[in-house]
Structure formats: structure tokens, C-alpha cells
Amino acid sequence: MISEKLVKETLQNFIIGGTVIAITSYLAVYLSPTLAAIFWSFPLSLLPVIIYMWIKDQPRKKIGDYAISTAISLVNLGLFVLVFGYLMKHTTDYSVPMSLLIATGVWLVGSLLLYFLYLE
């Protein structure tokens, strides 16, 4: 059975994540894509996870492993962004959804490689 405490904690994390997306989207559309990217790059989604792990008395090593794995995974995120950005800026062959699908495919392959060859 799912505890009320777990539901509350998950809802709090959901609200934090949704707020970050809402603010980033607003900045990108109405102010500046660069400002949105800078705001998004602040580890707003990373900090609550680390704090949550700490509150749950996770060992320092596990928290450190999470942080290092996240840093390594950012390379894969960068690859996704570069592929998508390239398709948007330098080609007209693909629609936005198709470009997202292609970039997601690149991300998926990169994620599998990272997981099986490095992180595990």
C-alpha cells in the first residue's frame, strides 16, 4: 500500500518540477531563450533530489554516486540538444516533432550506452 507520506513527498517533487518547467517555458517564449537556458541550467531539479536523499538518510556514497552519474548523463543531454538544435537551425527536412523524435532516439542510444558501459 502506498503511504500518505510517500504521496505527499511525490506531489511536492512534482510541483517543484512543474514550476521549473513553467518558469523556463515562460522565459523562453516571452523574454529570452538564452535567459531561459541559463535559468534551466541551475540545478533546481537536482537540489531537491539530493536533499530528499539526505533526509531519507541515504549514505553519502549513494548521494555522491547520484551526483556523478548526473554529471555524466549531462553529456548525453548535451548530445540530444545539439542534434535537435542542428536539425532546427540547419535543415528544413524534418518537422519539429520529427526532429524531437530523432534527437530522442539519439538520446536513447546514448542512455543505453552510458548505462551498460559506464554507469553500471
Buried (B, 14 or more C-beta within 10 A) or exposed (E): EEEEEEEEBEEEBEEBEEEBEEBBEEBBEEEEEEEBEEBBEEEBBEEBBBEEBEEEEBEEEEBEEBBEBBEEBEEBEEBBEEBBEEBBEEEEEBEEEEBBEBBBEBBEEBBEEBEEEEEE
